[in-house]
Amino acid sequence: MKRLLILLTIMLSSLAFSCKELGSEEVEPKGDTLLKKTIGKTGGAIVSEKITLEVPSGAFDTDSEIEILVIKNNPQEINAVLSGYYAIDGLPLNLKKPLKIKIKKTESSIAAIPLIAIGNESFSSTLNKSILAHTYLDAVDSSDYIIATMPVTDDILTDEQLNNARVHATKAKMYLISFDGNFSINTPDGHFQIYFPYLGLRDDVEKLGSYLENAFTKFKGLGFSTSKRTKWPVKVLVKSYDSSIFGFEVNSIWGDNYSWLEFNTQNIDNAAEMKLTAGHEYFHLLQSLYDPRTRFSKAKGLFYTHFWLDEATAVWSEKLFTNESNYASPIRNGHQMAPFNGMQKGAEENQQYHGYGMSAMIQYLTNTNSDTYVKSIYDGIKSGKHPVDAVSIKTPFLWWDKFMKDYFMSEVYKDVDLARWLQDNHGSFNVSEEKDSVKVFDLSYPDFSAKIFRINLKYDKFVNEANMEFQLPSNSDSRLQLFKTKGSSLSYVGSTAEKYTLKSLKTLKDDGSIIFALVTNTQAKSPYLGDNKIPLRVRINNLVLDENLFGKWVFEDGSYWQFNPDGTCIQHINGVSYDWLWMIENGQLKLYIPNGKPAFKTYKIEGNKLYFWVEQVKTWSLPYTKR
């Protein structure tokens, strides 16, 4: 799939936007005032020879100063233009009755399909900027005018919703131009009406219609309902854009009944891509029907905590529209590390990219349960749940560790593998000298996240008994999972919530193995933006130990040695305790600390007595007694 460029999903975060040129820096085209007039509850009209707006009594619930502007440059994606380009500014966000629009034609020909393109500024989550896009109003060609009706809004926004501190808008500015739609078809099942500019596109448009109807059926089969949308068919607009764009969904400021889909003429003949894009973008439209935010918030992208989830599920859903086995959307490329960054917190930098990567979590959950699990997630969103809670029908701490293990092992998607983990990890420990004995990976973990650490075994003097000890803090809501390589393969070693000893380091080194430590964090609390400090301590025990030394040996004055099986020991003398590491080297007791100069002692054990050789007087010390 070549949608690595831009799969323009302007989903739930767009207001009805338009393209002068999609993504251009100039969002609102400049215009010159043609007329101004205040219209209130009793209605009225603002009339000129070029354009007329008629407002019936009761359409507005407050006085509004309406300004009509003439816009110089036409939107580039609109063909067969019949009139000038205008803007109507100051329209209230609540329209209780339809408004009548008359636009004077500049062409004498009779339109085959008279339409008015109507656009509104919105935020594009894909481009991270505000852009414009136009939907179409059905119109009539009458006496040199194109006449259409601006619909009533789906619902009435309350004063509280309108005056929300993060909205700062109670009026809308709409851009209008009349044109000849040329061609239009309805899909056989009646769910989509597709407008297209050239007859030569008809075969591909009919195929697009079948892809959309297939998507409608697929999602219905998963249990999704379209009952919230009462006006059908969905308008589907085929326009010419840059070839990097395949399609996008737009949420209308008027409400769910007016959301629409757009597809690019330049890519419509790419059947494989169109199947995927149609399914992906239709799912965005369906997601909006489960979104409890106001129509204004959905259109403007406000309070959009679950944006990443919408992208994750839409990317996951592409597998429903391909016969490719083990399908993973190429749009995931570059975002595979998303699950490590925190289920919710990872979205702070870029919600959309995070969602692309989090499609792996949706894949895991549907593999573990069924594809209908996605419908259950959106039931949670509809009821107002935080996206993490909506996903977590089964609490994440019960499955997060397993998900991350399977993801690391390439059992969720095949677009992650050993080559990636060799490069994309959160730290490494290179064991190449004797002094490389201790490493602490001391990092913070967002709620529901993970880290990968790479351990390279390059030391040539491992003894047969050498081992590696891993230690996590107690009660840290974390888990360590260990993996090893052999050649190009990766295998699971074991896991622990606290302490793990990896044995046979010499064999692992001789096999050329690399060790990976995967630490997962399941500590979490709504709104799931917290951090958990989890130090992972790794210690190399390149040891030959004498088991006869294990235990506590006490001198007559109360001083003592405590030799532990993990290669640590305590020397207590004159009321002060000293911590050492110990091992047996060339028959002698070696005492050392990391990066320090070692000390060597010759010893002997007779029964329960321990003696040390005192070189200065050439004799054995008085005994330490085992307790």
Legacy VTK file of the C-alpha trace (Angstrom):
# vtk DataFile Version 3.0
C-alpha trace
ASCII
DATASET POLYDATA
POINTS 627 float
0.000 0.000 0.000
1.391 3.356 -0.930
-0.544 5.413 1.599
2.633 6.120 3.499
2.419 9.577 1.996
-0.868 10.827 3.408
-4.009 8.912 4.174
-5.884 12.084 4.832
-8.164 11.143 7.663
-9.767 14.286 8.798
-12.130 12.192 10.811
-13.874 13.365 13.893
-11.678 16.390 14.236
-12.854 18.268 11.201
-15.551 20.813 10.781
-16.793 20.783 7.196
-13.532 21.954 5.635
-12.589 22.760 2.132
-9.666 23.002 -0.131
-8.711 26.054 -1.902
-5.793 23.840 -2.162
-5.739 21.195 0.492
-3.141 22.084 3.084
-2.410 25.570 1.750
-1.273 28.107 4.319
-4.153 30.469 3.549
-7.141 28.957 5.327
-9.777 31.635 4.855
-9.697 33.210 1.405
-9.756 36.983 1.537
-12.935 38.687 0.425
-14.601 42.056 -0.060
-17.785 42.948 1.778
-20.839 42.931 -0.469
-23.644 43.421 2.096
-24.244 43.505 5.842
-27.497 43.163 7.747
-28.692 42.150 11.200
-31.283 39.376 11.184
-33.036 38.138 14.319
-35.742 35.750 15.463
-38.356 37.225 13.131
-36.255 36.403 10.099
-35.410 38.505 7.084
-33.380 38.540 3.905
-30.116 39.942 2.704
-30.450 40.546 -1.010
-28.132 41.449 -3.858
-28.139 40.744 -7.556
-25.316 38.214 -7.090
-26.471 36.311 -4.010
-29.491 36.272 -1.720
-29.964 34.704 1.706
-33.520 34.266 3.005
-34.012 33.524 6.713
-37.525 32.441 7.779
-39.025 33.499 11.098
-37.797 31.279 13.913
-34.665 30.085 12.111
-32.352 32.136 14.364
-32.709 32.195 18.136
-30.741 35.434 18.508
-29.830 38.557 16.539
-26.975 37.938 14.128
-25.088 40.409 11.971
-24.821 38.677 8.615
-22.076 39.728 6.230
-21.798 38.543 2.643
-18.373 38.710 1.038
-17.149 38.223 -2.504
-14.178 35.843 -2.626
-11.677 36.378 -5.401
-10.188 32.917 -5.997
-12.359 29.849 -6.568
-11.628 26.547 -4.784
-9.409 24.513 -7.086
-11.147 21.159 -6.603
-14.542 22.428 -7.827
-15.072 21.972 -11.584
-17.677 23.406 -13.991
-18.217 26.520 -11.874
-21.440 28.445 -12.622
-21.077 31.501 -10.384
-18.856 33.651 -8.272
-17.464 32.493 -4.932
-18.995 33.969 -1.787
-18.850 33.764 1.988
-21.682 34.237 4.465
-20.292 35.224 7.856
-22.092 35.487 11.190
-24.428 32.500 10.867
-25.516 31.131 14.252
-24.450 27.593 15.094
-28.079 26.661 15.768
-30.305 26.718 12.683
-33.915 25.858 13.557
-35.320 26.242 10.053
-33.754 25.851 6.589
-32.204 28.914 4.942
-32.740 29.625 1.259
-29.721 30.547 -0.871
-29.885 32.000 -4.389
-26.680 32.505 -6.347
-26.617 34.320 -9.688
-25.161 32.255 -12.514
-22.308 33.616 -14.571
-22.813 30.923 -17.223
-25.860 30.628 -19.465
-25.783 26.836 -19.822
-28.303 24.706 -17.945
-26.647 22.579 -15.268
-27.044 18.805 -15.578
-26.777 18.427 -11.812
-27.001 21.893 -10.221
-25.202 22.008 -6.887
-23.883 24.525 -4.409
-20.574 23.663 -2.792
-20.599 24.882 0.795
-17.483 24.934 2.937
-16.418 25.843 6.446
-13.030 26.272 8.116
-11.924 23.383 10.299
-8.942 21.836 12.004
-7.262 19.007 10.136
-5.702 16.593 12.581
-3.709 15.095 9.729
-2.073 18.348 8.659
-2.078 19.939 12.134
-3.583 23.114 10.707
-6.943 24.546 9.767
-8.082 23.946 6.198
-11.261 24.191 4.124
-13.433 21.567 2.423
-16.800 21.754 0.677
-19.755 19.447 0.792
-22.570 19.754 -1.756
-26.105 21.080 -1.372
-28.676 19.783 -3.850
-29.965 22.711 -5.904
-32.202 23.732 -8.795
-31.346 25.815 -11.839
-34.071 28.473 -12.124
-34.174 31.726 -14.072
-30.455 32.381 -14.084
-30.087 31.420 -10.417
-28.903 28.305 -8.643
-31.153 27.837 -5.611
-30.457 25.578 -2.616
-31.444 25.151 1.010
-29.038 25.230 3.940
-30.358 22.558 6.329
-31.365 22.831 9.957
-28.762 21.577 12.407
-29.220 18.108 13.874
-29.683 19.475 17.382
-29.631 22.681 19.390
-26.432 23.456 21.242
-27.069 24.814 24.736
-25.754 28.134 26.030
-23.354 26.202 28.234
-22.017 24.305 25.232
-21.748 27.463 23.149
-20.051 29.462 25.896
-17.571 26.799 26.875
-14.246 28.452 27.631
-12.450 26.300 25.062
-14.865 27.066 22.230
-14.859 30.874 21.894
-17.212 30.711 18.894
-20.954 31.056 18.465
-21.013 31.940 14.771
-20.036 30.175 11.580
-18.649 31.358 8.264
-19.722 29.386 5.216
-18.210 29.575 1.718
-20.462 29.015 -1.289
-20.107 28.545 -5.017
-22.517 27.023 -7.529
-21.394 24.487 -10.108
-22.552 21.697 -12.369
-22.076 18.376 -10.595
-22.174 16.639 -13.995
-22.543 13.054 -12.780
-23.989 11.253 -9.778
-24.905 7.664 -8.937
-26.561 5.995 -5.976
-25.191 2.674 -4.778
-27.623 -0.258 -5.227
-28.318 -0.557 -1.486
-28.940 3.166 -1.212
-26.407 4.033 1.485
-24.146 6.268 -0.635
-24.617 8.915 -3.318
-21.415 9.492 -5.248
-20.734 12.693 -7.203
-17.981 12.640 -9.811
-16.810 15.167 -12.421
-16.126 13.025 -15.519
-18.100 10.276 -17.252
-14.865 8.365 -17.786
-14.688 7.761 -14.028
-18.016 5.925 -13.882
-16.657 2.364 -13.825
-14.241 3.182 -11.025
-16.941 5.124 -9.176
-19.259 2.114 -9.321
-16.464 -0.021 -7.887
-15.935 2.554 -5.142
-19.631 2.310 -4.372
-19.356 -1.463 -4.010
-16.353 -1.063 -1.682
-18.337 1.334 0.501
-21.382 -0.930 0.614
-19.088 -3.820 1.507
-17.690 -1.737 4.370
-21.233 -0.903 5.506
-22.061 -4.622 5.598
-18.795 -5.621 7.294
-19.203 -3.217 10.185
-22.879 -4.026 10.544
-21.787 -7.644 10.919
-19.556 -6.603 13.821
-22.595 -5.147 15.564
-22.157 -1.459 14.727
-25.370 0.543 14.392
-26.059 3.484 12.083
-29.360 4.382 13.767
-28.043 7.732 14.996
-27.825 8.903 11.391
-31.355 9.373 10.072
-30.601 10.997 6.705
-29.331 8.738 3.927
-27.538 8.368 1.583
-24.119 9.591 2.672
-22.673 12.057 0.193
-19.445 10.821 -1.376
-17.487 13.410 -3.337
-14.876 12.432 -5.906
-12.514 15.358 -6.510
-9.030 15.946 -7.809
-6.301 16.358 -5.202
-2.579 15.802 -5.000
-1.807 12.158 -5.755
-0.555 11.604 -2.197
-4.160 11.814 -0.968
-6.460 8.801 -1.269
-9.481 9.792 0.766
-10.790 11.363 3.941
-13.897 11.718 6.104
-15.355 15.041 7.194
-17.605 15.784 10.154
-20.097 18.535 9.504
-20.764 21.451 11.804
-24.469 20.712 11.216
-24.249 17.249 12.780
-23.896 13.541 12.044
-26.538 13.539 9.307
-24.322 15.734 7.129
-20.891 14.119 7.529
-19.455 13.018 4.203
-16.598 11.209 2.463
-14.155 12.365 -0.211
-11.922 10.402 -2.587
-9.281 11.427 -5.097
-9.810 11.090 -8.856
-6.092 10.445 -9.275
-6.175 7.243 -7.218
-9.689 5.970 -7.789
-8.494 3.406 -10.345
-6.237 1.740 -7.757
-8.662 -0.985 -6.708
-6.615 -2.477 -3.862
-5.988 0.929 -2.317
-9.566 2.086 -2.743
-10.920 -1.001 -0.974
-8.738 -0.254 2.033
-9.327 3.490 1.961
-13.094 3.128 1.587
-13.259 0.796 4.581
-10.931 2.950 6.670
-12.749 6.218 5.969
-16.253 4.781 6.272
-15.244 3.486 9.698
-14.286 7.028 10.703
-17.784 8.151 9.756
-19.217 5.270 11.779
-17.004 6.096 14.765
-18.467 9.596 14.872
-21.921 8.103 15.459
-20.580 6.639 18.720
-18.846 9.861 19.752
-20.711 11.581 22.636
-19.197 15.026 22.015
-21.267 17.845 20.544
-21.383 18.258 16.786
-19.343 21.439 17.186
-16.656 19.736 19.285
-16.458 16.837 16.847
-16.138 19.207 13.923
-13.533 21.363 15.659
-11.551 18.511 17.218
-12.207 19.687 20.797
-12.026 17.398 23.848
-10.829 14.639 21.512
-9.155 12.332 24.035
-9.907 9.245 21.961
-8.529 10.493 18.633
-5.654 7.987 18.864
-8.148 5.187 19.450
-10.155 6.121 16.352
-6.982 5.902 14.287
-5.867 2.662 15.930
-9.157 0.905 15.200
-9.425 2.334 11.676
-5.918 1.155 10.780
-6.729 -2.240 12.303
-9.965 -2.414 10.284
-8.116 -2.353 6.965
-7.484 -6.080 7.365
-11.222 -6.603 6.798
-10.842 -5.354 3.230
-7.888 -7.347 1.950
-7.164 -10.981 1.190
-3.535 -10.556 2.226
-2.643 -12.933 5.048
-0.944 -11.456 8.122
-1.887 -8.009 6.853
-0.321 -5.017 8.586
-1.109 -1.574 7.237
1.996 0.176 5.860
0.717 3.330 7.521
2.096 1.774 10.719
5.635 2.187 9.425
7.623 4.530 11.619
5.126 4.239 14.471
5.742 0.690 15.704
7.157 1.888 19.039
3.865 3.518 20.047
2.810 0.808 22.555
5.991 1.446 24.547
5.139 5.129 25.021
2.027 4.735 27.180
-1.471 3.811 26.055
-2.790 7.347 26.587
0.291 9.432 27.343
1.938 8.388 24.117
-0.732 10.385 22.292
0.418 13.701 23.763
3.014 14.347 21.062
0.957 13.260 18.047
-2.378 11.524 18.554
-2.686 10.297 15.004
0.766 8.755 14.744
0.305 7.172 18.156
-2.958 5.681 16.944
-1.303 4.223 13.865
1.116 2.339 16.104
-1.516 1.365 18.678
-3.364 -0.589 15.999
-1.188 -3.449 17.280
-3.061 -3.381 20.585
-6.396 -3.612 18.754
-5.038 -6.495 16.673
-3.990 -8.320 19.847
-7.342 -7.768 21.575
-9.332 -8.955 18.574
-7.045 -11.955 18.108
-7.520 -12.842 21.762
-11.274 -12.207 21.792
-12.961 -11.567 18.417
-13.399 -8.753 15.924
-16.630 -7.772 17.710
-14.462 -6.602 20.615
-14.053 -3.338 18.685
-17.811 -2.727 18.864
-17.617 -3.196 22.649
-14.887 -0.549 22.778
-17.141 1.958 21.025
-20.053 1.139 23.302
-17.725 2.356 26.043
-16.839 5.527 24.121
-20.543 6.188 23.510
-21.233 5.960 27.246
-18.556 8.580 27.937
-15.733 6.326 29.096
-12.112 7.385 28.901
-10.541 5.564 25.912
-8.273 3.494 28.181
-11.315 2.377 30.172
-13.266 1.708 26.973
-10.470 -0.507 25.669
-10.105 -2.171 29.036
-13.230 -4.290 29.104
-10.823 -6.657 30.797
-8.508 -4.657 33.028
-5.215 -4.019 31.235
-3.003 -5.362 33.992
-4.429 -8.774 33.164
-3.346 -8.639 29.521
-0.866 -5.787 28.999
2.209 -7.904 29.815
1.080 -10.670 27.456
0.294 -8.179 24.702
3.764 -6.646 24.928
5.379 -10.100 24.961
3.458 -11.199 21.868
4.163 -7.891 20.137
7.884 -8.212 20.872
7.852 -11.780 19.511
6.247 -10.636 16.204
3.114 -12.620 17.010
0.787 -9.608 16.656
2.172 -7.987 13.498
5.089 -9.091 11.362
6.254 -5.512 10.792
8.275 -5.720 14.014
11.144 -8.173 14.266
14.591 -8.722 15.696
16.162 -6.173 13.353
13.914 -3.482 14.821
14.653 -4.344 18.443
18.385 -4.337 17.756
17.997 -0.709 16.740
14.930 0.562 18.615
15.487 0.003 22.318
15.665 2.138 25.428
19.199 1.382 26.537
21.994 -1.167 26.330
24.524 -2.858 28.594
27.749 -3.890 26.885
29.528 -6.571 28.900
33.046 -6.635 27.458
35.353 -6.314 30.489
35.480 -7.599 34.049
34.450 -4.187 35.360
31.191 -4.392 33.372
29.406 -6.097 36.223
26.504 -3.820 37.211
24.038 -1.728 35.226
20.925 0.091 36.425
18.325 1.134 33.854
16.551 3.820 35.865
13.705 5.192 33.748
10.158 6.490 34.154
7.307 4.504 32.658
3.992 6.091 31.631
0.792 4.294 32.577
0.501 1.070 30.543
3.850 1.239 28.783
7.067 -0.732 28.392
10.810 -0.443 27.790
13.278 -2.703 25.974
16.884 -3.082 27.047
19.608 -4.816 25.060
22.466 -6.688 26.747
25.499 -7.591 24.642
27.707 -10.412 25.934
31.251 -9.725 24.677
33.348 -10.762 27.698
35.737 -13.643 26.892
36.364 -14.860 30.453
32.969 -16.010 31.635
33.295 -19.075 33.845
30.835 -21.926 33.492
28.971 -20.797 36.596
28.587 -17.168 35.443
25.065 -15.784 35.644
23.170 -12.545 35.293
20.829 -11.327 38.000
17.894 -9.017 37.235
16.107 -7.137 39.996
12.915 -5.032 39.915
11.534 -3.126 42.915
8.951 -4.950 44.991
5.298 -3.985 44.463
6.081 -1.744 41.482
3.262 -3.040 39.216
5.933 -4.064 36.742
7.079 -7.273 35.121
10.352 -8.313 33.523
10.304 -10.648 30.518
13.575 -11.955 29.111
14.435 -13.039 25.586
17.560 -14.301 23.859
18.733 -14.471 20.285
20.409 -17.334 18.511
21.363 -16.430 15.001
18.414 -14.551 13.547
15.841 -16.161 15.834
14.384 -14.740 19.032
13.110 -16.909 21.872
11.430 -16.353 25.214
13.466 -17.148 28.342
11.285 -16.346 31.351
9.680 -13.626 33.446
9.397 -12.294 36.973
7.751 -9.523 38.945
10.854 -9.030 41.077
14.006 -11.149 40.679
15.354 -13.442 37.964
18.703 -15.195 37.552
19.782 -15.979 34.016
22.302 -18.809 34.026
24.798 -20.200 31.504
26.209 -16.841 30.405
29.274 -18.568 28.971
27.111 -20.722 26.696
25.002 -17.737 25.691
28.131 -15.743 24.897
29.637 -18.620 22.908
26.367 -18.886 20.939
26.576 -15.188 20.077
23.321 -14.527 21.905
22.000 -11.082 22.705
19.741 -10.721 25.740
16.672 -8.493 25.671
14.919 -7.381 28.840
11.323 -6.203 28.363
9.926 -4.296 31.348
6.191 -3.566 31.363
4.347 -1.136 33.617
0.707 -1.642 34.581
0.516 1.016 37.280
-2.213 3.366 36.101
-4.845 5.824 37.251
-7.272 7.925 35.216
-6.630 10.068 33.186
-3.696 7.698 32.536
-1.022 10.352 32.167
1.088 9.341 35.158
4.634 7.995 35.402
6.132 5.167 37.423
9.858 5.178 38.214
11.083 1.597 37.766
14.821 0.908 38.137
15.946 -2.382 36.623
19.197 -3.558 38.208
21.352 -5.979 36.236
24.392 -7.626 37.810
26.879 -10.042 36.292
28.048 -12.792 38.608
31.087 -14.229 36.859
31.578 -16.522 39.823
33.090 -19.711 41.042
31.687 -19.983 44.560
32.638 -22.331 47.370
29.378 -23.549 48.870
31.253 -24.422 52.068
31.683 -20.705 52.703
27.960 -19.934 52.559
26.684 -18.566 55.871
27.868 -16.475 58.820
31.326 -16.931 60.388
31.862 -15.172 63.741
35.167 -14.220 65.403
35.688 -14.289 69.171
35.338 -10.462 69.424
31.967 -10.486 67.628
33.242 -9.438 64.219
32.081 -11.679 61.388
31.946 -12.558 57.688
28.604 -13.311 55.961
29.015 -15.090 52.601
25.839 -15.223 50.460
25.096 -17.596 47.551
24.421 -14.637 45.232
28.059 -13.538 45.355
27.592 -10.784 47.921
29.131 -10.731 51.374
29.288 -8.570 54.492
32.394 -7.919 56.573
31.516 -6.632 60.064
34.451 -5.285 62.077
34.765 -2.740 64.884
31.036 -2.119 64.741
31.050 -1.184 61.036
29.690 -3.311 58.150
31.232 -3.360 54.670
29.557 -4.749 51.533
31.654 -6.822 49.137
31.251 -9.022 46.130
33.082 -12.330 46.358
34.124 -15.294 44.275
36.809 -17.964 44.167
39.645 -17.337 41.742
42.649 -19.645 41.475
41.727 -21.221 44.803
41.693 -17.905 46.634
38.837 -15.838 48.030
38.485 -12.743 45.857
36.805 -9.716 47.460
35.941 -6.757 45.274
33.574 -3.903 44.538
32.543 -2.709 41.032
35.359 -0.737 39.402
37.533 -1.238 42.506
40.840 -3.053 43.050
40.209 -6.612 44.312
41.678 -8.155 47.446
42.655 -11.821 47.650
42.643 -14.056 50.734
43.870 -17.613 51.133
41.558 -19.600 53.387
40.837 -23.045 54.731
37.845 -24.652 56.409
38.190 -27.329 59.064
34.872 -28.552 60.395
32.954 -25.448 61.456
36.084 -23.292 61.618
37.272 -20.806 58.978
40.912 -19.653 58.893
42.647 -16.964 56.806
46.367 -17.029 55.961
48.203 -14.026 57.448
51.108 -13.427 55.124
52.916 -10.979 57.443
53.489 -13.616 60.122
53.312 -16.637 57.830
50.614 -18.415 59.821
46.849 -19.009 59.921
44.598 -16.615 61.753
42.551 -17.502 64.787
39.355 -19.199 63.664
35.933 -17.829 62.744
33.162 -20.157 63.887
30.140 -20.914 61.715
26.845 -19.940 63.303
LINES 1 628
627 0 1 2 3 4 5 6 7 8 9 10 11 12 13 14 15 16 17 18 19 20 21 22 23 24 25 26 27 28 29 30 31 32 33 34 35 36 37 38 39 40 41 42 43 44 45 46 47 48 49 50 51 52 53 54 55 56 57 58 59 60 61 62 63 64 65 66 67 68 69 70 71 72 73 74 75 76 77 78 79 80 81 82 83 84 85 86 87 88 89 90 91 92 93 94 95 96 97 98 99 100 101 102 103 104 105 106 107 108 109 110 111 112 113 114 115 116 117 118 119 120 121 122 123 124 125 126 127 128 129 130 131 132 133 134 135 136 137 138 139 140 141 142 143 144 145 146 147 148 149 150 151 152 153 154 155 156 157 158 159 160 161 162 163 164 165 166 167 168 169 170 171 172 173 174 175 176 177 178 179 180 181 182 183 184 185 186 187 188 189 190 191 192 193 194 195 196 197 198 199 200 201 202 203 204 205 206 207 208 209 210 211 212 213 214 215 216 217 218 219 220 221 222 223 224 225 226 227 228 229 230 231 232 233 234 235 236 237 238 239 240 241 242 243 244 245 246 247 248 249 250 251 252 253 254 255 256 257 258 259 260 261 262 263 264 265 266 267 268 269 270 271 272 273 274 275 276 277 278 279 280 281 282 283 284 285 286 287 288 289 290 291 292 293 294 295 296 297 298 299 300 301 302 303 304 305 306 307 308 309 310 311 312 313 314 315 316 317 318 319 320 321 322 323 324 325 326 327 328 329 330 331 332 333 334 335 336 337 338 339 340 341 342 343 344 345 346 347 348 349 350 351 352 353 354 355 356 357 358 359 360 361 362 363 364 365 366 367 368 369 370 371 372 373 374 375 376 377 378 379 380 381 382 383 384 385 386 387 388 389 390 391 392 393 394 395 396 397 398 399 400 401 402 403 404 405 406 407 408 409 410 411 412 413 414 415 416 417 418 419 420 421 422 423 424 425 426 427 428 429 430 431 432 433 434 435 436 437 438 439 440 441 442 443 444 445 446 447 448 449 450 451 452 453 454 455 456 457 458 459 460 461 462 463 464 465 466 467 468 469 470 471 472 473 474 475 476 477 478 479 480 481 482 483 484 485 486 487 488 489 490 491 492 493 494 495 496 497 498 499 500 501 502 503 504 505 506 507 508 509 510 511 512 513 514 515 516 517 518 519 520 521 522 523 524 525 526 527 528 529 530 531 532 533 534 535 536 537 538 539 540 541 542 543 544 545 546 547 548 549 550 551 552 553 554 555 556 557 558 559 560 561 562 563 564 565 566 567 568 569 570 571 572 573 574 575 576 577 578 579 580 581 582 583 584 585 586 587 588 589 590 591 592 593 594 595 596 597 598 599 600 601 602 603 604 605 606 607 608 609 610 611 612 613 614 615 616 617 618 619 620 621 622 623 624 625 626
